[in-house]
Amino acid sequence: MPPMQQNDSHTQNAADLAASKDTRQSSASRSASPKAADEPTSITKQLLLLAIPTFGQLVAEPVFVLIDTAIIGHVSDASLAGLSLGSTVLLTAVGLCVFLAYSTTSQVAHLFGAGKRQEGFQAGFNSIWLSLCIGIALLLVLFLGAQPICAALGGRGDVLEQATIYTRMVALGVPGMLLVYTANGIFRGLQKVSITLVAAVSGAALNAVLAVLFVIVCGWGIAGSGLATCIAQWFMGLSLLTVAIAQAKREGASIRPHMSGIASAGGDGFPLFLRTLFLRIAMVATVMAATAMGDDVLAGYQIVYASWSFALNILDAAAIAGQTLVGAELGARRFNRARTLTQATARFGLWMGVIVGVCFAVIGLVAGQVFSPNPHIQSLAAVGMLVVGITFPLQGWMWALDGILIGAGDFRYLSATMAMVAAAHVAALVLLVFAIAPHLPGDAACTAALWATFGAVLMGGRGIANGLRARSDVWMKVS
């Protein structure tokens, strides 16, 4: 827990033991009185108690991008467009490894629900060792291949130079980022999300201070922004690892690497990796479509995307809360309770989507002024945020079901359906760029069409697939 002080360690240990006792008592209470536990207000309270701290943790990554966007946007338009490409490379590469968090959450929650805490920590540390191996490999690929990768996304001239610099700097922090993913998965599965919240808030604060120091005071430009993110990610990862090691030793779990366990962790998460890969292909295709429509559309896209990534974490927090609760119930083989929690989580996600969508559209009227002094780019950001705001209720419902299915370990279904939806989205973008956009009246219309395609095809297609699956009972028996 960053920063850890020695005089706080005994207090934290006592709090953790108390939390563990309370959790076991709560589980026993739910088993003894399922009817009371299934009351809508009780379920909503459980979701909120997990979702609120989880949201605070989830926004760390988008906050880093938002901070970078706000600061770099006042350096130059080329730097802002370069940041768009560089952050897309980073988030795509690291996002492919989000299975480390989700699969770890699923495994630990199931074992936690079954009362196997030591096995849960052991599974978590298998994933931690896997994340470090993958992180080092990604560091080398991104650092050495930054320029050709950014060029492949459409970067040219000054934009390519800025994107390359940013990508190389943040690549140094990739192992730390993946360490954060896996450690978060452990604590989510244990329903100790307050630990991840403290780490995220501390990391975001450190990133903000360092970004101002390096970019504005030292004048290092986009390189300073990337370095600040790198340092903050390592700070968060090592802080969480310190707490995880202490708790694992208390439970008698081994933290040493075991090749069979690492291989098992990789094999279990591979379908989820493919699902994330297909999603990222769809997201990269979207930024490539924005690039093809011009630098102004791309800069406006970056503002909307950074804002969407931030707001989306409110919905994802609700999904992870449901995922954690349902995973524990499935581990305990309480399928009726899991069904009730799934329905409540879906409704919760829908209403959160309504609230977030309204706020997103309203904030979009002024958000562009924070990120760019260019009035044209500001107007494009406003158009994009209005369109995205309209689709947020659908997204809230879809992401809630997505989290539930991940928590159930239904990775193969999610992988297969994501492949089909991503293919449809890419096809729609090709049609938009080459057949529709040339006939649109201007950049605003192109921006609206781009985000409408994103909402209707990518988000809508996933919503249909998740909704159909949730109506059956197959997903509850997968794990």
C-alpha positions as CSV (number, residue, x, y, z in Angstrom):
1,M,0.0,0.0,0.0
2,P,1.9,3.1,-1.1
3,P,3.6,4.6,0.7
4,M,4.0,1.9,3.4
5,Q,5.3,3.1,6.8
6,Q,6.6,0.7,9.4
7,N,4.5,2.2,12.2
8,D,1.3,1.4,10.2
9,S,2.1,-2.2,9.4
10,H,0.6,-3.6,12.6
11,T,-2.6,-1.6,12.2
12,Q,-2.9,-2.8,8.6
13,N,-2.4,-6.4,9.6
14,A,-5.1,-6.1,12.3
15,A,-7.4,-4.5,9.8
16,D,-6.9,-7.2,7.3
17,L,-7.5,-9.9,9.8
18,A,-10.7,-8.2,10.9
19,A,-11.8,-7.7,7.3
20,S,-11.1,-11.4,6.7
21,K,-13.2,-12.4,9.7
22,D,-16.0,-10.0,8.7
23,T,-16.0,-11.5,5.2
24,R,-16.2,-15.1,6.5
25,Q,-19.0,-14.0,8.8
26,S,-20.8,-12.2,6.0
27,S,-20.5,-15.4,3.8
28,A,-21.9,-17.5,6.5
29,S,-24.7,-15.1,7.0
30,R,-25.6,-15.1,3.4
31,S,-25.6,-18.9,3.4
32,A,-27.9,-19.1,6.4
33,S,-30.3,-16.4,5.2
34,P,-30.3,-16.2,1.4
35,K,-33.6,-14.6,1.2
36,A,-32.5,-11.6,3.2
37,A,-29.3,-11.3,1.2
38,D,-31.2,-11.3,-2.0
39,E,-33.1,-8.1,-1.1
40,P,-32.5,-5.5,-3.8
41,T,-31.3,-2.9,-1.3
42,S,-28.8,-5.4,0.1
43,I,-27.4,-6.3,-3.3
44,T,-27.1,-2.7,-4.3
45,K,-25.3,-1.9,-1.1
46,Q,-22.8,-4.8,-1.7
47,L,-22.3,-3.6,-5.3
48,L,-21.6,0.0,-4.1
49,L,-19.2,-1.0,-1.4
50,L,-17.1,-2.8,-4.0
51,A,-17.8,-0.5,-7.0
52,I,-16.9,2.8,-5.4
53,P,-13.3,1.9,-4.3
54,T,-12.9,-0.1,-7.5
55,F,-13.8,3.0,-9.6
56,G,-11.1,4.9,-7.8
57,Q,-8.5,2.3,-8.7
58,L,-9.7,1.9,-12.3
59,V,-9.4,5.6,-13.1
60,A,-5.7,5.6,-12.5
61,E,-4.8,4.6,-16.1
62,P,-7.3,7.0,-17.8
63,V,-6.2,9.8,-15.3
64,F,-2.6,9.3,-16.5
65,V,-3.8,9.8,-20.1
66,L,-6.1,12.7,-19.2
67,I,-3.2,14.4,-17.4
68,D,-0.9,13.8,-20.3
69,T,-3.6,15.1,-22.8
70,A,-4.3,18.3,-20.8
71,I,-0.6,19.2,-20.4
72,I,0.6,18.1,-23.9
73,G,-2.4,19.7,-25.6
74,H,-0.9,23.1,-24.6
75,V,2.5,22.2,-26.0
76,S,1.6,21.8,-29.7
77,D,-1.0,20.2,-31.9
78,A,1.6,17.8,-33.3
79,S,2.4,16.7,-29.7
80,L,-1.3,16.1,-29.0
81,A,-1.7,14.1,-32.1
82,G,1.5,12.2,-31.3
83,L,0.2,11.5,-27.9
84,S,-3.0,10.0,-29.4
85,L,-0.9,7.6,-31.5
86,G,1.6,6.8,-28.7
87,S,-1.1,6.2,-26.0
88,T,-3.0,4.0,-28.5
89,V,0.1,1.9,-28.9
90,L,0.7,1.7,-25.2
91,L,-3.0,1.0,-24.2
92,T,-3.3,-1.6,-27.0
93,A,-0.2,-3.5,-25.9
94,V,-0.9,-3.3,-22.2
95,G,-4.7,-3.7,-22.8
96,L,-4.0,-7.1,-24.4
97,C,-2.8,-8.2,-21.0
98,V,-5.8,-7.2,-19.1
99,F,-6.6,-10.9,-18.9
100,L,-4.0,-11.0,-16.1
101,A,-6.4,-8.9,-13.9
102,Y,-9.6,-10.5,-15.0
103,S,-8.5,-14.2,-15.0
104,T,-6.8,-13.6,-11.6
105,T,-9.9,-12.1,-10.2
106,S,-12.0,-15.0,-11.4
107,Q,-9.7,-17.6,-10.0
108,V,-9.1,-16.0,-6.6
109,A,-12.9,-15.2,-6.2
110,H,-13.8,-18.8,-6.9
111,L,-11.2,-20.2,-4.5
112,F,-12.2,-17.5,-1.9
113,G,-15.8,-18.5,-2.2
114,A,-14.9,-22.1,-1.7
115,G,-12.9,-21.2,1.4
116,K,-9.5,-22.0,-0.2
117,R,-7.6,-18.8,0.6
118,Q,-4.1,-20.3,0.5
119,E,-4.7,-21.7,-3.0
120,G,-6.2,-18.4,-4.0
121,F,-2.9,-16.5,-3.1
122,Q,-0.9,-19.2,-4.9
123,A,-2.9,-18.8,-8.1
124,G,-2.4,-15.0,-7.8
125,F,1.4,-15.2,-7.5
126,N,1.5,-17.6,-10.5
127,S,-0.1,-14.8,-12.4
128,I,2.3,-12.2,-11.0
129,W,5.3,-14.1,-12.2
130,L,3.6,-14.5,-15.6
131,S,2.9,-10.7,-15.7
132,L,6.6,-9.9,-15.1
133,C,7.7,-12.2,-17.9
134,I,5.2,-10.7,-20.4
135,G,6.1,-7.2,-19.2
136,I,9.8,-7.5,-19.9
137,A,9.0,-8.9,-23.4
138,L,6.6,-6.1,-24.2
139,L,9.1,-3.5,-23.0
140,L,11.7,-4.7,-25.5
141,V,9.2,-4.8,-28.4
142,L,7.7,-1.4,-27.7
143,F,11.0,0.4,-27.1
144,L,12.8,-1.1,-30.1
145,G,9.8,-1.0,-32.4
146,A,8.2,2.3,-31.4
147,Q,8.8,4.2,-34.7
148,P,7.6,1.5,-37.2
149,I,4.6,0.7,-35.0
150,C,3.5,4.4,-34.8
151,A,4.2,4.8,-38.5
152,A,1.9,1.8,-39.2
153,L,-0.9,3.6,-37.4
154,G,-0.5,6.5,-39.8
155,G,2.0,8.8,-38.0
156,R,4.0,11.1,-40.3
157,G,6.5,13.9,-39.8
158,D,6.4,15.7,-36.5
159,V,3.5,13.6,-35.3
160,L,5.5,10.4,-35.8
161,E,8.5,11.8,-34.0
162,Q,6.4,12.8,-31.0
163,A,4.6,9.5,-30.9
164,T,7.9,7.6,-31.0
165,I,9.4,9.5,-28.1
166,Y,6.3,9.0,-25.9
167,T,6.0,5.3,-26.7
168,R,9.7,4.7,-25.8
169,M,9.4,6.5,-22.5
170,V,6.2,4.8,-21.3
171,A,7.5,1.4,-22.5
172,L,10.0,1.4,-19.6
173,G,7.1,1.3,-17.2
174,V,5.2,-1.6,-18.9
175,P,6.3,-4.4,-16.4
176,G,5.1,-2.2,-13.6
177,M,1.8,-1.7,-15.3
178,L,1.2,-5.4,-15.7
179,L,2.3,-6.0,-12.1
180,V,-0.5,-3.5,-11.1
181,Y,-3.0,-5.5,-13.2
182,T,-2.3,-8.8,-11.6
183,A,-2.1,-7.5,-8.0
184,N,-5.4,-5.7,-8.5
185,G,-6.9,-9.1,-9.6
186,I,-5.8,-10.7,-6.4
187,F,-7.3,-8.0,-4.2
188,R,-10.5,-7.8,-6.2
189,G,-10.9,-11.6,-5.8
190,L,-10.4,-11.2,-2.1
191,Q,-12.9,-8.3,-2.0
192,K,-10.2,-6.0,-0.5
193,V,-10.5,-3.3,-3.1
194,S,-9.6,-0.5,-0.7
195,I,-6.0,-1.6,-1.0
196,T,-6.0,-1.0,-4.7
197,L,-7.7,2.3,-4.3
198,V,-5.0,3.7,-2.1
199,A,-2.3,2.6,-4.6
200,A,-4.2,4.1,-7.5
201,V,-4.8,7.5,-5.8
202,S,-1.1,7.7,-4.8
203,G,0.1,6.8,-8.2
204,A,-2.2,9.3,-10.0
205,A,-1.1,12.1,-7.6
206,L,2.6,11.2,-8.2
207,N,2.0,11.2,-12.0
208,A,0.4,14.6,-12.0
209,V,3.2,16.2,-9.9
210,L,5.9,14.6,-12.0
211,A,4.2,15.5,-15.3
212,V,4.0,19.2,-14.4
213,L,7.6,19.1,-13.1
214,F,9.1,17.4,-16.2
215,V,7.0,19.0,-18.9
216,I,6.4,22.6,-17.7
217,V,9.2,23.2,-15.3
218,C,12.0,21.2,-17.0
219,G,10.7,21.7,-20.5
220,W,11.1,18.1,-21.5
221,G,7.9,18.1,-23.6
222,I,6.3,14.8,-24.4
223,A,9.3,12.8,-23.2
224,G,8.7,14.2,-19.7
225,S,5.1,13.2,-19.8
226,G,6.0,9.6,-20.7
227,L,8.7,9.5,-18.0
228,A,6.2,10.6,-15.3
229,T,3.8,7.9,-16.3
230,C,6.6,5.3,-16.2
231,I,7.7,6.2,-12.7
232,A,4.1,6.3,-11.3
233,Q,3.4,2.8,-12.7
234,W,6.4,1.3,-11.1
235,F,5.6,3.0,-7.8
236,M,2.0,1.5,-7.8
237,G,3.2,-2.0,-8.9
238,L,5.9,-2.4,-6.2
239,S,3.6,-1.0,-3.5
240,L,0.8,-3.5,-4.3
241,L,3.4,-6.3,-4.5
242,T,4.7,-5.5,-1.1
243,V,1.2,-5.8,0.4
244,A,0.4,-9.0,-1.5
245,I,3.6,-10.7,-0.4
246,A,2.8,-9.9,3.3
247,Q,-0.7,-11.3,3.0
248,A,0.4,-14.4,1.1
249,K,3.0,-15.3,3.8
250,R,0.3,-14.9,6.5
251,E,-1.9,-17.5,4.7
252,G,1.1,-19.8,4.2
253,A,1.1,-19.5,0.4
254,S,4.4,-19.8,-1.6
255,I,5.5,-16.7,-3.6
256,R,8.2,-18.6,-5.5
257,P,7.8,-19.1,-9.2
258,H,6.5,-22.5,-10.3
259,M,6.7,-23.2,-14.0
260,S,3.7,-25.5,-14.0
261,G,1.6,-22.8,-12.2
262,I,2.8,-20.1,-14.5
263,A,2.0,-22.2,-17.6
264,S,-1.4,-23.0,-16.1
265,A,-2.1,-19.3,-15.5
266,G,-1.2,-18.5,-19.1
267,G,-3.3,-21.3,-20.5
268,D,-6.4,-20.4,-18.5
269,G,-6.2,-16.8,-19.6
270,F,-5.4,-17.4,-23.3
271,P,-9.1,-17.3,-24.5
272,L,-9.5,-14.1,-22.6
273,F,-6.3,-12.8,-24.2
274,L,-7.8,-13.5,-27.6
275,R,-11.0,-11.7,-26.6
276,T,-9.0,-8.7,-25.6
277,L,-7.0,-8.9,-28.8
278,F,-10.1,-8.7,-30.9
279,L,-11.4,-5.8,-28.9
280,R,-8.1,-3.9,-29.3
281,I,-8.0,-4.6,-33.0
282,A,-11.4,-2.9,-33.2
283,M,-10.2,0.1,-31.1
284,V,-7.0,0.4,-33.3
285,A,-9.1,0.3,-36.4
286,T,-11.2,3.2,-35.0
287,V,-8.1,5.4,-34.4
288,M,-6.8,4.5,-37.8
289,A,-10.2,5.6,-39.3
290,A,-9.8,8.9,-37.4
291,T,-6.3,9.3,-38.7
292,A,-7.5,8.8,-42.3
293,M,-10.1,11.6,-41.8
294,G,-7.4,14.2,-40.9
295,D,-5.2,15.5,-38.1
296,D,-8.0,17.6,-36.6
297,V,-10.4,14.7,-36.5
298,L,-7.7,12.6,-34.9
299,A,-6.9,15.3,-32.2
300,G,-10.7,15.5,-31.5
301,Y,-10.9,11.8,-31.3
302,Q,-8.1,11.7,-28.7
303,I,-10.0,14.1,-26.4
304,V,-13.2,12.1,-26.7
305,Y,-11.4,8.8,-26.3
306,A,-9.5,9.9,-23.2
307,S,-12.7,11.2,-21.7
308,W,-14.6,8.0,-22.6
309,S,-11.9,5.9,-21.1
310,F,-12.2,7.8,-17.9
311,A,-16.1,7.7,-17.7
312,L,-16.1,4.0,-18.8
313,N,-14.4,3.1,-15.5
314,I,-17.6,4.0,-13.6
315,L,-19.4,1.3,-15.6
316,D,-16.5,-1.1,-15.3
317,A,-16.4,-0.7,-11.6
318,A,-20.0,-1.9,-11.3
319,A,-19.1,-4.8,-13.6
320,I,-16.1,-5.8,-11.5
321,A,-18.1,-5.6,-8.3
322,G,-20.7,-8.0,-9.8
323,Q,-17.9,-10.2,-11.2
324,T,-16.3,-10.5,-7.7
325,L,-19.6,-11.3,-5.9
326,V,-20.9,-13.8,-8.6
327,G,-17.5,-15.5,-8.8
328,A,-17.5,-16.2,-5.1
329,E,-21.1,-17.6,-5.3
330,L,-20.1,-19.8,-8.2
331,G,-17.1,-21.1,-6.2
332,A,-19.5,-22.0,-3.4
333,R,-21.9,-23.6,-6.0
334,R,-24.8,-21.2,-5.1
335,F,-26.2,-20.8,-8.6
336,N,-29.6,-19.3,-7.7
337,R,-27.8,-16.5,-5.7
338,A,-25.4,-16.0,-8.7
339,R,-28.4,-15.6,-11.0
340,T,-30.0,-13.0,-8.7
341,L,-26.7,-11.1,-8.4
342,T,-26.3,-11.1,-12.2
343,Q,-29.8,-9.6,-12.8
344,A,-29.2,-6.9,-10.2
345,T,-25.8,-6.0,-11.6
346,A,-27.2,-5.7,-15.1
347,R,-29.9,-3.3,-13.8
348,F,-27.3,-1.4,-11.8
349,G,-25.1,-1.0,-14.9
350,L,-28.0,0.2,-17.0
351,W,-28.9,3.0,-14.6
352,M,-25.3,4.0,-14.1
353,G,-25.1,4.2,-17.9
354,V,-28.0,6.6,-18.0
355,I,-26.4,8.9,-15.3
356,V,-23.0,8.8,-16.9
357,G,-24.3,9.4,-20.4
358,V,-26.2,12.5,-19.4
359,C,-23.2,13.9,-17.6
360,F,-20.8,13.0,-20.4
361,A,-22.9,14.8,-23.1
362,V,-23.3,18.0,-20.9
363,I,-19.6,18.1,-20.0
364,G,-18.7,17.6,-23.6
365,L,-19.9,21.2,-24.3
366,V,-16.9,22.6,-22.5
367,A,-14.4,19.7,-22.2
368,G,-12.6,20.6,-25.4
369,Q,-11.4,23.9,-23.9
370,V,-9.5,22.0,-21.3
371,F,-7.5,20.0,-23.8
372,S,-6.9,22.3,-26.7
373,P,-6.9,26.0,-27.5
374,N,-8.0,25.3,-31.1
375,P,-11.8,26.1,-31.4
376,H,-12.3,23.7,-34.3
377,I,-10.9,20.8,-32.3
378,Q,-13.0,21.9,-29.3
379,S,-16.2,21.7,-31.4
380,L,-15.2,18.2,-32.7
381,A,-14.8,17.0,-29.2
382,A,-18.2,18.3,-28.2
383,V,-19.9,16.5,-31.2
384,G,-18.1,13.2,-30.3
385,M,-19.0,13.4,-26.6
386,L,-22.7,14.1,-27.4
387,V,-22.9,11.0,-29.7
388,V,-21.1,8.8,-27.1
389,G,-23.2,10.1,-24.3
390,I,-26.3,8.8,-26.0
391,T,-24.9,5.2,-26.2
392,F,-23.8,5.1,-22.5
393,P,-27.0,3.3,-21.1
394,L,-26.4,0.5,-23.6
395,Q,-22.7,0.4,-22.6
396,G,-23.5,0.3,-18.9
397,W,-25.8,-2.8,-19.4
398,M,-23.3,-4.5,-21.7
399,W,-20.2,-4.0,-19.6
400,A,-22.1,-5.3,-16.5
401,L,-22.9,-8.6,-18.3
402,D,-19.3,-8.7,-19.7
403,G,-17.9,-8.6,-16.2
404,I,-20.2,-11.3,-15.0
405,L,-19.3,-13.6,-17.8
406,I,-15.6,-13.0,-17.2
407,G,-16.1,-13.7,-13.5
408,A,-17.7,-17.0,-14.4
409,G,-14.7,-17.9,-16.5
410,D,-16.8,-18.0,-19.7
411,F,-13.7,-16.9,-21.7
412,R,-14.2,-19.0,-24.9
413,Y,-17.7,-17.6,-25.6
414,L,-16.5,-14.1,-25.0
415,S,-13.5,-14.7,-27.3
416,A,-15.7,-16.1,-30.1
417,T,-18.3,-13.5,-30.1
418,M,-15.8,-10.6,-29.7
419,A,-14.1,-11.9,-32.9
420,M,-17.4,-11.7,-34.8
421,V,-18.3,-8.3,-33.5
422,A,-14.8,-6.9,-34.2
423,A,-14.9,-8.1,-37.8
424,A,-18.2,-6.4,-38.3
425,H,-16.9,-3.2,-36.7
426,V,-13.8,-3.1,-38.9
427,A,-16.0,-3.7,-42.0
428,A,-18.2,-0.8,-41.0
429,L,-15.2,1.5,-40.5
430,V,-13.9,0.6,-44.0
431,L,-17.2,1.5,-45.4
432,L,-17.3,4.7,-43.5
433,V,-13.8,5.9,-44.5
434,F,-13.9,5.0,-48.2
435,A,-17.6,5.2,-49.1
436,I,-19.3,7.5,-46.7
437,A,-16.8,10.1,-45.3
438,P,-15.9,11.6,-48.6
439,H,-19.5,12.7,-49.1
440,L,-20.0,14.1,-45.6
441,P,-20.0,17.9,-45.3
442,G,-17.1,18.4,-42.9
443,D,-15.1,17.2,-39.9
444,A,-18.0,17.4,-37.5
445,A,-20.1,15.0,-39.6
446,C,-17.1,12.7,-39.9
447,T,-16.6,12.7,-36.1
448,A,-20.3,12.0,-35.4
449,A,-20.4,9.2,-38.0
450,L,-17.2,7.6,-36.5
451,W,-18.5,7.6,-32.9
452,A,-22.0,6.5,-34.0
453,T,-20.4,3.5,-35.8
454,F,-18.5,2.7,-32.6
455,G,-21.6,2.8,-30.4
456,A,-23.9,0.9,-32.7
457,V,-21.7,-1.8,-34.1
458,L,-19.0,-2.5,-31.5
459,M,-20.9,-1.7,-28.3
460,G,-24.3,-2.8,-29.7
461,G,-22.9,-6.1,-31.1
462,R,-21.3,-7.0,-27.8
463,G,-24.5,-6.1,-26.0
464,I,-26.5,-8.6,-28.1
465,A,-24.0,-11.4,-27.6
466,N,-23.7,-10.9,-23.8
467,G,-27.5,-10.6,-23.4
468,L,-28.2,-13.8,-25.2
469,R,-25.6,-15.7,-23.1
470,A,-26.8,-14.3,-19.8
471,R,-30.3,-15.6,-20.5
472,S,-29.1,-19.2,-20.4
473,D,-27.6,-21.2,-17.5
474,V,-24.6,-22.5,-19.5
475,W,-22.2,-19.8,-18.3
476,M,-22.8,-20.6,-14.7
477,K,-21.5,-24.2,-15.2
478,V,-18.4,-23.3,-17.3
479,S,-16.0,-23.0,-14.4
